[in-house]
Amino acid sequence: MSNEAFEPKLVGFLCTWCSYTGADLAGTARMAYAPNMRIIRVMCSGRVDPQFVLKAFKEGADGVLISGCHPGDCHYKEGNYNALRRHRLLSKMLEQFGIEKERFRLEWVSAAEGAKFQNVCNEFTEQIREMGPLSWNGGKNE
Amino acid sequence: MSEENKIKLTINDKAIEVDEGTTILQAAKALDIDIPTLCYHPILEPYAACRVCVVEKITEDKSEIITSCNTKVKKGMVIKTDSEAAVGARKMNIELLMAQAPAADVVQKLAQEMGIEKTRFAIADPEEKCILCGMCVRTCQQIVGAEAISFIERGKNRNVSTPFGEVSEACIGCTACAYICPTECITFEDIKGRKVIHSEMTLGPSTAIRVPIRQAVPMVPFIDEEACIHFKTGECKVCANLCAKEAIDHDMQDEEIELDVGTVILATGYKEFDASRISAYGYGRFDNVITGLEFEKLVNASGPTGGKILCANGEEPKAVGIVHCVGSRDERYNEYCSRVCCMYSLKFAHLLKEKTDADIYDFYIDMRCFGKGYEEFYHRLLEEGTRFIRGRVSEISDIALSKEEEGKLIVRVEDTLIGAVRRIPMDMVILSTGLEPSMDHNKIAKVFNISCTQDTFFLERHPKLAPSSTFTDGIFLAGSCQSPKDIPDTVAQAGAAAAEALALADRGTFELEPITAEIDEDLCAGCQVCVNLCPFQAITYDKEKGISVVNDALCKGCGTCVSACPSGASQQKHFRDQQIFAEIEGILIE
């Protein structure tokens, strides 16, 4: 498969209060962004179970985004800090599995940052497109 | 005891009994006998400088002319305030003052009242106003406690000055000397160049204790700590001494009051854009470049000019410019439109037309007359002859290129309707400053756990469907803390916010979100990982059963415990693991 034809599949877990509303704002403001991002709404970025990320990679995602409220802005006080800790740990684990840690992103997008969400999506899509499709051993055997 | 301290005396054949230590002047006042004074003020120690208050003291063998303001009463005193000798001496002293300070209006007025036409003495300086009453010196020493000014030199050279006639370090710029001066010899402008502490007001002095505006609610004065002399020198307290109700307490401290409430409406308002940030408009450099709020104060009937529209030199302006969009619709400052400026600018233009004969220029980018009756008002202004120039003002300067521009403010603007750059001389320019969120908006947002938009106005729950609620239950928004808005819009939103807050409070019960966590008793191993993770302390450990239990009323449904549960016993309603797994599978189907 040549990289030009490759369209990455991305899964985004967005917290309902900040990032999902931010994505909504990008939508109502008619900001176009890469259609590669498939969004799953969760109540809080702290709800994102590491299993969800692994499941997404297993089902064929080329990249996973977790997006929550900015530090200090969490609707549930500190869920985004839990997400941050899990992201650190899980990134290390993914590397051991042979998945590049760049494929797993954590971003803070507030409800007012429609434009930032647009940027994050476009940038992440572009990055994964350059990296190519996910292969479980980092593409070394291909 | 008090009987012993009473002293009996006679003034103008009327007997009176007063306390020991009373002055003759005060005793006379108690009898409604008027003795003219120039250097006397009830809050100052008497000084007997003007000698206008002289009276005749008659004893058995002689009569004596004495000053009444600083002479204490004595037992059996006989005083005449209107005898030939007393009036003669008084007239003579007034004539001397007329020679000393021919330009002092109070002296001329007093002379007229006394029937003196002109002074017999030689006038040294016809412009002199100072009568050397020493009120300013005494005020500075006794009231202010700064001791910045004093009498210098002697005899005919005696005058009031700072040490060596230089700007005094001791002067705190309180302007009390100018205030107390009876002849306007010391003016506000004399002190203005120094450390003036009334920094807030550019349109004339104001007092440190004042009612903020005539329409203030509650209608109670406050003390501006930065301007109050007491907080500079520890002295003064004149206001507290004069207040009959003893309502003024300089030692009052801010106190924090804790209230238990169920709902909160945020109506924290806005901050006016600081016009001095646009240096090209010269706000702060030119006296006649003022902001909208300053013009509002100027045109107010209870304002410093009594509602007259005057330039800084006291003359009525012949040409007035109103600059729209100062700090709004400008990439360098705020991109958004402040909404209210167009309409208040039109109101200013209308008031100017009504009160002055000035030519009025409105410099606008677009006229935004969006409200009920607003467009009609704009048309009325067009008919009234206000000149509307479409274009953003690039500069306001005082550099004249022609004779007619001399002494004027020159507004440079590109008139986009005729396609030319114009220079228009003005006497006064009003900057229609925009609205900004107050400085501590981000802090307030943190306290109430709500979000701000990029320009730090508070973010509403939904722009159309929930414009006065926030993402936090029970917190509502009203007014320009949410976005710039005019009075009708603010009132409408405030009403909505109040109704929503009341609806919650009145019901007394609260509907819980259906999304909460639940723990499967059969799966829970009682590890208690979730108990410590819960940010709302909604999970407790049931020792008897050996499992963790969720309190539905406390659980907000964030799902933090669910993602941490090692056995999958904790599940979030509507966001179960299986549901999300299915969702992942669904969205990733080829």
Boltz contact constraints between the chains, C-beta under 6 A:
constraints:
  - contact:
      token1: [A, 17]
      token2: [B, 471]
      max_distance: 6.0
  - contact:
      token1: [A, 38]
      token2: [B, 587]
      max_distance: 6.0
  - contact:
      token1: [A, 40]
      token2: [B, 583]
      max_distance: 6.0
  - contact:
      token1: [A, 43]
      token2: [B, 557]
      max_distance: 6.0
  - contact:
      token1: [A, 43]
      token2: [B, 558]
      max_distance: 6.0
  - contact:
      token1: [A, 43]
      token2: [B, 559]
      max_distance: 6.0
  - contact:
      token1: [A, 44]
      token2: [B, 558]
      max_distance: 6.0
  - contact:
      token1: [A, 44]
      token2: [B, 559]
      max_distance: 6.0
  - contact:
      token1: [A, 46]
      token2: [B, 558]
      max_distance: 6.0
  - contact:
      token1: [A, 46]
      token2: [B, 560]
      max_distance: 6.0
  - contact:
      token1: [A, 47]
      token2: [B, 559]
      max_distance: 6.0
  - contact:
      token1: [A, 47]
      token2: [B, 563]
      max_distance: 6.0
  - contact:
      token1: [A, 49]
      token2: [B, 563]
      max_distance: 6.0
  - contact:
      token1: [A, 52]
      token2: [B, 580]
      max_distance: 6.0
  - contact:
      token1: [A, 55]
      token2: [B, 581]
      max_distance: 6.0
  - contact:
      token1: [A, 55]
      token2: [B, 584]
      max_distance: 6.0
  - contact:
      token1: [A, 56]
      token2: [B, 584]
      max_distance: 6.0
  - contact:
      token1: [A, 59]
      token2: [B, 584]
      max_distance: 6.0
  - contact:
      token1: [A, 59]
      token2: [B, 585]
      max_distance: 6.0
  - contact:
      token1: [A, 59]
      token2: [B, 588]
      max_distance: 6.0
  - contact:
      token1: [A, 60]
      token2: [B, 588]
      max_distance: 6.0
  - contact:
      token1: [A, 61]
      token2: [B, 588]
      max_distance: 6.0
  - contact:
      token1: [A, 76]
      token2: [B, 535]
      max_distance: 6.0
  - contact:
      token1: [A, 76]
      token2: [B, 556]
      max_distance: 6.0
  - contact:
      token1: [A, 76]
      token2: [B, 558]
      max_distance: 6.0
  - contact:
      token1: [A, 77]
      token2: [B, 535]
      max_distance: 6.0
  - contact:
      token1: [A, 78]
      token2: [B, 535]
      max_distance: 6.0
  - contact:
      token1: [A, 79]
      token2: [B, 558]
      max_distance: 6.0
  - contact:
      token1: [A, 79]
      token2: [B, 560]
      max_distance: 6.0
  - contact:
      token1: [A, 82]
      token2: [B, 560]
      max_distance: 6.0
  - contact:
      token1: [A, 110]
      token2: [B, 451]
      max_distance: 6.0
  - contact:
      token1: [A, 111]
      token2: [B, 451]
      max_distance: 6.0
  - contact:
      token1: [A, 111]
      token2: [B, 459]
      max_distance: 6.0
  - contact:
      token1: [A, 112]
      token2: [B, 453]
      max_distance: 6.0
  - contact:
      token1: [A, 112]
      token2: [B, 454]
      max_distance: 6.0
  - contact:
      token1: [A, 112]
      token2: [B, 459]
      max_distance: 6.0
